[in-house]
Amino acid sequence: MLSNKRLFSVGSFEFYLHHLLIIGVLSLSFSISAMIRGQPADYGFQLNEFDPYFNYRATQFIVENGIPAYFEWHDDMSWYPFGRDVAGTSQVMLHITTAVLYGAFGGDLYGFTIVFPLIVGSLTAIVVFALVRVIGGTTAGLFASLMYSVSLPIISRGSLGWFKSEPLGLFYGLLAVYLFLSGIKSSSHKIAAAKLVGGGILLGFAFSAWGGTDFFVLPIGLFILSLPFTRKDTNFLRWAIPLFILGLAISLAPLERPGLGFFGKASGLMIIGPTLFLIASSFIQKITGEQKARRYTALFLIAIILAGIGILSANVFGLPSFRYLNAVNPFLTTLDPLTDSVAEHATTTVFQSFLFNSVFMVFAGIGVWLVFKNLTNDANQRRDVQVFALIFGLLGVYISSAFIRLELFSSLALVILGSVGLALLTKEIFKPTRQESKKLVKSHPKTIKISFLVVITIFLITPMMVPASANWINGGKAPPTILNGGSNYNIATSDWLDAMAWLRENTPDDAVVASWWDYGYWITTLGERRSIADNATLIDWRIEQMAQAFLSTPDQGWKILQEMDADYVLIYVAAQRINTEDPPLFFVNGGGDESKKQWFMRIGGFDVQQFLYDDGVSSTPEFWNNTLLGRMIPFTVYGYVDLASQRQADAYVSGFTPVYIDDMKYPKEGNGPLKLAYMSPGFFIKETGAINGVLIYEINKNYVSSEAPAVPATTPVAPTETTESTNPIATISTNFGDIVVELNPEIAPNTVANFVKLADSEFYDGTLFHRIISTFVIQGGDPNTKDQPPGTWGTGGPGYTIDAEISNLKHTKYVVSMARGTDINSAGSQFFIMTGDAPFLDGKYTIFGKVIQGQEVVDKIASLQTDLNDRPVDFEAARIKSIRIS
């Protein structure tokens, strides 16, 4: 054939025409991928989204200070006042890889990080070719490379400026899987060893670059379980697979996240368990012989699976975070509004699945059918790795149904299965005339071959062109978030860049800026000022506190901001001006804080119905007049309109859209709790169009609250020399001494009775203060802390719940209150002692006592070292020896 024509030789390597064709297709794949990914440049050359700005800042730190300093870096600009342990909480390998490559190539670092995901993402098309080539041959690899280069979910999370974890994580992860599969298929043990160790190392890099690559352990683990049934050379596998794990351990050892602790978690069990099974199976095969080996191996596998389920159910390794559990069980739901508020955690809809994958679903269906059919062919030399393709494909489609971000894995799964299916179908269509067992098998007519090519081409091109406004090509074209604020409008303005420049140039170097967590990275990186929260903040209660500040009354919100030690507060408003004459009229629901308020309400624990009408979007006068956020948004309702009929109304009517006019409630020269410090240019547009508005308010430190302090119905009185309390006294014995708590049955009679009953039954003896936040609370009372894994701490109780007893008492330092779940009436045995003031808890938790002696003991426990989940590192130091009532 023409494709086998030799062009030239280099040493022992002979270069044929088909090699040139392969290079041409791979170059085309890279180019297509790069062009689609590069479309955001039409709006401006900037980093995209939020996290990339921190990743840029972290990479810059390595470039300027070196890798050793990076591993010691405690970033005091983030998560004020606690700071952030960067190496323990971020994508370390993303920062290190970029810094090393930047050192090799040079140039402008900011521009380098903008282009980095485009280059890495496009190069991954070549890695996909290599991986699928091992599974289905060269033709399948080329199909996979082309399909990958136009996959919308992959492109949309790896475009120009997307300096986040996914592009590099996928590059490392897929390269690791390629080396792993290629290694176990290699005929040379030396080459196999090098590939397996290298694959393990790269898989560790992938874990450190993107936590999402943890999902690779599922198909790898199941594939290892399948090997005793698809391979006979178990002697080779007995050392090959552990070598792969050795490479993984080598790369994880120096890293704090995930570190060698990976092997002690459920994800580590998914690789270690199957490997032990494989080793044991090889010995079973030796002992029983080939005839009985599969039967005994199958029985042994069933036992291993049951044992694994039991171990996971017992939480011996601790439970993974919700997003990983949700991926394994897509029907799992969360009552945590903070988790639900993240857009990429939204459940994938049928429409989105079809938009993302459309024709890939057809190709993958063909692939599943043909691969299953091909597995029965004794002459199939790729049976084992094609089993991997089925496992990866079916798992990828399954877990992607959990939430949108995981559509990456659905696309990868469909690309692998679809390309293998297309290759097998192409091989069948273009088979030459040949002799098989005295029977002449004729080639298909040219018309069928041409028709096949035309149909496949149409299938591939259609989703890239149709529909015109939402095809795969257009799906990758959107303005960088810094230029449109993440709003619903495809605009590009300098409002955010101007606002960050104003912060940098007009505020003190040590200023603290409060805002919703979305904007923390921009404030820290571009504004060069301390932020209280960002997209990676692990201190959930600070985000809840920010929501409390926004939705509380203006005076109460001002107090919370003061307690946060904030100097400025920033909000973002996306609106649309709808006329050119005066007064200017606006629609205000464009994707800024005015649209996120529903989540602020849920996260802060507020009643949504108090602030929103029945459409769930339009705000009531209570929101506009009596919340800090409502007062900060510089608009007020002018009237309502039915857009379909143009009917108007002065008051809210269901189905009508509110129309707003300008209304600045906190002007620059005002004497309210806030003073306007900066308003971005978007608010001053005269023509119709979208508004990308940033407002920065200075917190008025001299403001005097107009709200009279609430008088509690009953105030606990501490015993003195002249006053003897008749209230029960609880003595909490710890390694640092006793904490004496006066209980208050007049305010919370049922809660006190429950606490006394549990204490008298020695329920609390040996439990821990399992949640310690130095300036917030120390929390204890969970029986799980006696003998259960840390992953279960905070979930235990006495087996029943009690109703809340809400009072006017305040959550001030040393007050004792009951912990609970989302339901206000879900308290059981867990309690917390305040180590700072937290007015945002007032009216939502049951206060039932106050520390009257041993405050210094509370402070010592509050100062204990904790891990990233606020759990004490030294368990014994945080242990409650006993609680006794007198």
N, C-alpha and C positions, 0 to 999 in steps of 0.2 A: 504494500500500500504506500501511497505517497507520503503519509505521515511518518513512515519508518525510514524515509530517506536520510542518510547520514550527511550532515553538513560539514562538520570538521571534528577533529579530535584534540583534546588537551591531555597529554600524558595517556593514562589508561582510560580516561573518560571520553566517550564518544557522544557528540552533540547531534541529535536528530531533529528533524523538522517538528516533531510533536513537542519537543522541548521548547521550541520557539513559540509554538501555539500556546503552551502552558504559561510561558512568561507573558505573552500578549494578553491572555485572559486575566491573569493575576494583576497585571498593570492596569487593565480596564477596571477591575473590581476596586483596586485602590483608588483610582481616579474618580470613579463614580461616587464612592463613599466620601472622599474628601470634598468633592463639589457640593454634595447634598449637605454635609456637615458644616460647610463653610458659609451657608446662606445667611446666618445672623449678622455677618459682616456688612450686609446691605444697610443695616440700621446703625452700626457703629462697632468699633473694634474694642470690646470690653469683655471682662469676665462676666459669665452668666450666672444667674441664680444668687444664692446667699453664701453657702458654704465655701465656694471657691475663693472668697476673699480671705477667709481664715487660712485656707490651704496655701494661698499665695504668701500670706504673712509668715506662716510656719516655714515655708520653703526659704523665704528671705532670711529668716533667723539662722537656718543651717548654713546658707551661703555666707553670711556675715560672721557667724560664731563657731561653726563646725558641728559635726555630728555629736561628739561627746557632750558639748554644752546643751544641745537639743534634748538629750535624754535627762538632763538635770533641770530643764526649763519649767518653772512654775510661772505661768502667765498671769500677772496681777492686773492686766487690762481687761480680762474676761471674768464673768461671773462675780463681779464685785459684791462684797468685799472678800470672798473666799478664794478667788483665783482658780486657775485650771492647771492640773497636772497634764501637760500636753502629751507626753509620750504614753501616758496611761489611758488617754481618752480620745485619741484621734487616729487618723489613717497614716501611721508612721511611714510605711513603705511608699506611699504616694509622695510624701515630702522628701524622703531620702532619695528615691529614684529620680525625681525631678531635679533635685539639687545636684546630684552626680552628673546627670546628662547636661544640665546647664553649665556645669564646670567644664564639660568636654566641648560644648558647642559655643557657649558664650552668647553675647547679645544683650538685649534688654530683657530683664527677668519678667516683668509684667507681660510683655508681648510673648515671651517664651511660654508662660503658663497659659496664655490664651490659645496658642496654637497646639500645645502639648496634647490635649484630648483628641483633637482632629487627627493628628499624626498617629497616635497610639491606636485610636479606634479604627482608622483605615488600615493600619498594619495588621490588625486582628483578622481582617478578611483573609490574609495570607495564612495566619495560624489556623483559621477554620478550614482552609483548603488542606493543610497538612493533616489535621485531625480527622477529617471526613475521608481523606484519601486512605488512611489506615483502615477505616471501617468499610468503605464501599468502593475504593479504587479511585484512579485519577479523575475519571469523568464525574463521579459523585463529588469529589473535592472541588472541582471547578464550578459545578452547579452551586455547591454550598457557598463558595466564595462570592459568587454573583448575587445569590439570594441574601446573604448576610449584608452585602454592601447597600441594599435598598430597604432593609428591615426597619420599619418606622419606630417601634419601641426602642431598638438599639440606637438608631440615629438620634432620636429625641433625647436620649440620656447620654450623649457623647458628642454633642455638636461643638462648634467653635466656642471657646470660653467656658465650656462645662468642665472646669478643673475640679471635678469631684471624684469620688471613689470608683464609680462604675467602669469607665473606660480602661483604666490600668488594672483594676481587679479582674475584669473579663480577660484582658490580654494575658496576665499571669496565670489565671485559672485555666483557661483553654489550652495554653501552652503546656501547663503542668499535666493536664489530662492527655494531651497528645504524646508527651514523653512517656507517661505511664503506660498507655496502650501500646505505643511503639516499642517500649522496653520489653513488655511481656510477649511481644510478637517477634522480637529479634532472635536470630539464629546464633548470634555471637554473645556469649555470656559477658564478655568484657564490655561490649557496647550496651548490652542490656543493663548492666550494673550502673554504668555512667548515666544512662537515660533515666533509670528509676530514682537514683539519688537526686539527679537534677530536677526531675519532676516533683519529688517531695519538697525540695527546697523552694521551687517556684510556687507550689501550692501554699506553703507557709507565707510567702510574699503576698500571694493573693488574699489570704485571710487578713493580713495586716493592712492591705491596701483598701479592701472593701469587705465589711462584715457579711454582705450578701453572699459572698462566695462560700460561706458555711454550707450552703445548700448543695455544693458539689460533693460533700461527704455522703449524702444520701445515695446518689447513683453509684458512686465509687464503692461504698460499703455493700450495697446489694449486688454489684457486679462481682466483688470478691467472693460473696456467698455463692454466686453461680458457677465460679470457676471449677470446683470439683466435679461438676456435672457436664461441663463443656470441654474440659482439658484433661488429658491423661498424664501430662508431664508434671505431676504434683511435686516431684523432687525439686524441680527448678522453681516452681512457685513458692515452695516452702522457704526459700531464702530471698526470692525476688521481692515479694510483697513486704516483708519486714525491712528490706533495704529501702523501699519507697518511704516507709514510715520513719526510718532513720533520717532520711533527707528532710522530711517534714520537721522532725525534732531539732535538727541542726539549725534550720532557719527560724524556728520559734524560740529557741533557747535564749537569744540575746534580747528578745522583744518583750516588753511589759504587756502588750496587748496584741494577740491573745496570750502569748507566752506558753510555757509548757503546761500551764493550768488547763489548756485546751483538752489534754488527754484525760483530765478528771471530770469533764463535762459530758453531757449527753451526746454532743456532736463528736467528741473524741471516741466515745464508746461505739459510734457507728462505723469507725474504721478499725479500732482495736479488736472489737468483738468478732467481726468477720474474719480478720486475720488469724486469730486464735482458732476459729472454726476451720479455716483452710489448713492450718498446720496439723490440727488433730485429724482432719479428714485424710490427709496424706498418710498418716500412720494407720488409720482404719483401712485404707486401700492396701497397705503393705500386709496387714495382718489377715484380712479377709479374702484378699484376691479381687480381681477385677469383676467377677461375676456378681458377688454379693455386696461389693463396695458401695454402689449407688443406693441400694436399699438402706443399708446401715447409715450411710451418710445423710440420706433424707430424714431418717428418724432422729439422728443427732441434730440436724438443722432445726427440726420442729422443737426439740428440747431447748436449743439455744434461743430460738425466737421467743418461746414462752418465758424463759428465764430473763431475756432482755426486757420483755414487757413488764415482768414483775419488778425488775430493778428500776426501770423508769417510773413505774407507778409508785414505788416506794420513795421516789425522790432522792435516791442515794447520791446521784450526781447533781442534784438541784435541777429545777425546771428552767428551760430557756426563757428568754424574754417573750412577751406576748406576740410580737410580730413573727417569731419563729414558730411558736405554737400554732398561730393562726395560719401559717403556710402549710403545716402538716394537717391541720383541721380547719379548712376554709369556713366551716359552719360555726366555729368558735366566735363568740361576740364579746366585746368589752364594754364595760360601763364607765370606762375612764374617758371623759370628754377630751382630756389632753391628748391622748392617743388618737382619738377619732378626729380631732381637729386638723391633723396633718393631711393635706390633700392627697399625697401619694399613698396613704393608707386606706383610701376609699376602695370599696369593693369594685372589681372590674365588671362592667356591664356587658351584656351580649353584644350591644352595638359597638362598644369599644373593642371587644375581642375580634369582631369581624373586621372593623376598620384596621386594626393593627396587623392582622394576619391573613385575612381573606383567602387568596389563592394558595397561600402556604398550607392552609388546612386541607385543600384538595390534594396537593402533592404529598403531604404527610400521610393522608389516608391511604393513598396508593402505596406509599413507602411501607407503612405498617403491614399491609396485605402481602406485598412482595417479599419483605424481609421474613415474615412468618413462614411464607411458602418456601423461601430459600433455606431456612434453618433445617428443613428435612432433607436437604441435598447433601449426601455424604461427601461429595466432591468439594463442598464449600469450605475453603480454607480460612474464612473470616467469621466463622460461626460465633466464636466467643465475643469478638468485638461488636458484632451485629446485635448480640444480646445486650451489650452495653448501650447501643443506640436505642434499642427498644426501652430499656430501663430509663435512660436519660430522657427520651422523648415523652414517655407516658408520665413520668414524674414531673417533668417541666411543665406540661400542660396542666397537670393537677394542681401543683402548688401555685401556679400563676393566677388561679381563680380567687386567691385570697385577697390580694390587693394590687393596685395598678402598677406599682413599682416592679413587681415580680413578672410582669409581662415580658421582661427581658428573657427570662428562662423559657417562657412559652415560645418566644420567637426562636431561640436557640434550638429548642426541641424540634420545632417544626422545620427549621432549616436543615437539621441533621437528617431527620426522617424523610423529609421531602426530597432532598438531594440524592439520598441513597435510592429512594423509589424512582426518581427520574432517571438515574443512571441505569438501574436494572431494566426499566422500561425502554430506554434508548438502546441498550444492548440487545434487547429482544427485537425492536423495530429494525435495527440496522445489522442484524446478524447476517453474515455472508452465507452463500450456498455452501453446504458441507455434507459430507457422508457420515451418517451415524448408524452403526450396526446394519450395514447393507441397505440402509434406507437413505435416500437423497432428501435432505432438508433444504428447501429452496428459500432464498432471500425474499423479503417482502418487496412488492412493486415500488417503483420510484414515487408513484402518486401517494402511496401511504406514507412514505418517508417524508416527502415534502409537506404533506398535510400535517403530519406529526410536528414538524418544526414550526409550521405556521401557527398551529394551535398553542403550542408551548410559548411561543413568542408573544402571542396575543394575551395569554394568561398572565405573563410576567409584566407586560407593558401596561395593561388596563389599570391596575391599582395605582400606578404611578401617574396616571392622567385623569382618572375618574374617581370621585367627582372633582370638578375643577377647583373648588374652594377647599377641599379636604382630602387631597390625595397624598400619597406617600412623600412626594417631593415637597409639596407645600407644608406638610406636617413638620418638616424639619426647619421651616422658616418662621422665626419669631424673634422679636427684638430682645436683646439682653435685658434681664430683669432690672438692672440698675437704670435702664433708660425708660422703662414703662412701669416700674414699681411693682411688677407682678400683678398689674391691674388687668381688667378685661379688654383693654384697648391696645391695638397694635400701633402704638405711638412710640416715638423716641425723643425724649426731652432731656435737658440737663438738670432738671429740678433736684434729683437726688445728689448728683455730683456737686451742684452748687451748694446744697444744704450741708453736705459733709465738709466742703471747703470752708463754709462759714463757721462750722463748729471748730475746725482746726485752727482758724485764724482769729476767732473772736471770743473764745472761752478759755478759762484758765487750764493749764496743762493737766491739773489733777481733777478736773471737773468729772462728775459722774452723771451719765445720761440715762434716764429711764425710758423704756419704750416696750412695745410688744416684742417678743423674742425673735420674730422674723428679721428685725433690723439690727440686731446686736453686732453681727459681723461687720456690717458697713460702718457702724459707729466706731468700732474698735480699729478697723483697718484703714478706712478712708478718712474718718473724722479724727482718728488718733486720740480718742477719749475712752474712758472706762465705761463699759456697759454692764448692766445687771444680769441680763440673760441673752442667750442666742440659741440657734437651732440645735446645739449640742448640749445645752445645759442639763446636767443630771440632777440638779436641785429643783425638783418639781414644785416644791412649795413656794419657791421664789416666783415662778411663773403664775401660780395661783394667786400669790400676793399682788402681782402686777394687775391681774384681772380684777382683784378686789379693789385696787386703787382706782381703776377706770370706772367701775360700775357702782362704787360707793357714792354717797353724797359728796359734793365738792369739798366740804370741810373735812370729812372723814378721809377722802382720797388724798387731800393735802397732807393729813397726818401720816398716812401710810407712806407717802413719798418721802416725808421727813425722816421717818424711821428707817427707810432704805438708804438714807444719807444721799439722796439724789439732789443734784443742782439744777438739772434741766429735765424736761419730759418732752418726748418727740412723738407726734402722731402723723399718720399718712392718710390722706383723703383722695380718693379717685372719684371724679364727678364729670358731668358733661353739661356745658352751657348750651342752651337750646334756642336762644334768641340773641339779637344784636342791639336791641333798643333797651332803654331803662324802664323799669328795674330789670337787671339781668336775672334770668330764671335758669334753674339747674335741675338735672336729675342727679341724685346723690346715692349711688349704689354701684360703684364701678370696680369693687374688688379691693379697696383699701380697708382701713380700720372700721370705717362706717359699715362695711359688709361683713367684717369678722366679729362684730359685736355679739352676735348670737353665740359664738364659741366662747367669747370672754365671759358671757353670762353663765354658761354651763360650767366652765372651768372654775369660775369664782364661786359657784354654788348658789347663784341667784335664781329666782323664779322668772323664767323667760316670759311668762304671761304678764308679768308686772311691767315689762318694758316693750313688748311687741304686740301688735294687733294679730288677728287670726290668720293673716297671710304669712306670718312668721318672719317678715322682713321689715315692714313699716313700723316705725318706732312710735310709742305713745308719748304724750306730754311728760310723763314721769321720767322717761329716758332723757328727753331734750332739756328738761328743766332741773332735774334733781340728781343727775350723775355727772361725775367729773368729765367723762368722755363726751357726753352730750353737750356739755358747756364748752369743751375744747374745739369741737367741730364747728367751723365758722359759717354755718348755715342754719336756717330755721324754716319750718314748713310754711309755705305761702298758700297752698291749696292742693286739691287732688283732681286728677283727670283720668278719664277712661280713654286710653289711646285709640281704641277701636272706633268709638262713636264720637270722640271729642267732647263728651259731656264733662262738666266741671262740678266740683263740690267744695265747700269750705271746710267740711269735716270729713274724717275718714269714712270711706265706703268700700266694702270688700270688693276687690278686683280693680280698684282705682290705683293709680300711681301717684305718689306724692311729688310735688314740685316745690323747689326751695328757692329762697333768696338769701343774699349775703347777710350775715349777722355775726360780728366779732364780739364775743362775750367777755373775753379777757384781753383788752387792748394793752398796748405797751405802757401807757401811763396810768393804768388802772391800779386799784388797791386791793384786788381780789387775791385768792390763793395763788394764782398764776399770772404772769405778765408775758404778753407776746414778745418774743425775742427775734424771731425770724419767720418769714413767710416766703415760700419759694415763688418764682416768677409765674408758675402755672395759674395762680389765683388771679392774675392781672390780665388774662387774655380778654380781648374785646369781641372777637369773632366766635362763632359757634364751634364747638369741638370739645375734645376730651381735656380734662384737667388732671395733671399729675402733681398733686399738692403736698408739700411737706411743711409742717408747722413745728417750730421749736419754741417751747414756753420756758421761761425762767421761773423757778419755784420761789415764791415770795417768802423769804425767811422771816420777814417782819409781820407777816399776816397774823391777825388776831381772829381766831375762829368765832363765828357768830352763833355756833351751836352750843347750847347749854349742856354741860356734862350730865350724862344720865346718872340718876341716883339709884343705886341698887336697892332692891326690896329689902334685903337683909345683908349686912356686911359681916363676914366672919371676924370675930374679935380674938386676938391672940391672948393667951393667958399672961397675966402680969402678977406682980406681987400683991396687988389689991383686987384683981379680978380673976376668979377661978372659973374656967370654962367647964360647962357640963356636956360639951360635945364629945363624941368618941375621938380618941387619939390613936393614930396608926404609926407604929415605929417600923421603919424600913431599914433593916440591918444590911450593911454592905461592907466590903473590904476596906473602905475609907472611913467607916464610922456609921452612925445612925442618922437617918433623915426622919424628923418628927413632923407628921402631917395632922393638922386639925381637920376633921371631917365635918361637913355641914349638912345635917339631916333636915334642917328647916328649909333649905333651898332645894335639895335633891334627896328626899327621903328614900326612894326606891333604889337609887344608885348607891347611896351609902350602905343601905341594908345588904345589897348584893356584894359590895366590896368587903364588908365585914364578914359575911358568910364565907366568901372565898378565902379570905385571910385566915379565918378560924379553922378552915378545913385544910390548911397548909398548902393550898392550891398554888400560891405564888412562890413557895420556897424552892430555890434553885433555878428560878427563871432569870433571864437577863434583861438589862436595859438594852434592847436590841437595835434601837434606832436612836442615834445620838447626833444632834446638830447643835453645835456649841452656842449659837446665839438664838436658838429657837426652842427646841425641846429635848428632853430625854424620855424615851417611851419604853415601857415594859409591860409585863403581865401576860405574855404569850407563852402558853405551856409548850409550844413547839420548840422553844429555845432551850429546853432541858436536854432533849436527846434527838431532835430532828435536824436535817440538813439546813444550812442557812437560807437556802432558796425558799423554804417554807415559813421563815420567820415573818411575822406580821399578819399571818393568815389564820392563826389559831385562836381558840376561845374556849369557853366552858361548855359549848354544845347548845347554847340558847342565846337569845338576845333580849335586851331590855329597852324600854322606850326612853327617849330623850327627856330630860327635865331642864328646859332652857330657861335661863334667868337673865337679869340685867348685869350680872357680874362680868367683869372684864378679864381677858386673858393677859394678865400682867405677869411679871417675873415671879416665879415660885408658886404660882397658882397650879392646882392639880385638876385635871380634866379627863374625861373619858374619850378614848380613841374609838373610831367607828369606821364603817365602810361608806359607800355612796349613799345608802339609805340612812336618813337621820336617826332612825330607830334601830340601828344595827350594832350598838355597843354590846360588849360581852364582859371580858375581863381586862382588856388592855387599857392602860391609862398613860397619861404623859404629864410630866412636870415642866412647866414653862421655864426656859432659861433666858428669855427675853420677852418683850411685849409683842403681842400679835393681835391687834384689834380686828383683823380680818377673820379671826375665828369666832369673834363675839356673836352670840345669838345663834350659833350653829353647832356647838358642842356643849356637853353637860359639865359645868364646873361643880365639883363636889368637895373641894378642900383647898388648903393652903399650907405650905411649909412654914412651920413656926420655929423650928430649930434644925440645925444641920445644913443651912444654906451653903456653907463652904463645901460640904460633901457633894451636894448637887453640882456645884461648880467644878469640882475635881472630876466627876464622872463626865460632865459636859466637855471637858478638855481632853478626854481620851482620844487617841488616834483611831480614825475610822477608815474603812475602805470606800470605794466609789458608791456603794449602796447605803452609806451612813451606818454600817454595822461596825461594832468595835473590833479592832484587830486583836486585842487582848481580852478574850472572853471572860476570864476569871475576874479581871478588874471591874467588869461591868455586871457581875453576878449579884442578884438579890439573895442574900442568905435566908432571910425570912421576913414576913410581915406579921406583926402582932398587934392586937387591938387592946386598948385599955380605956 
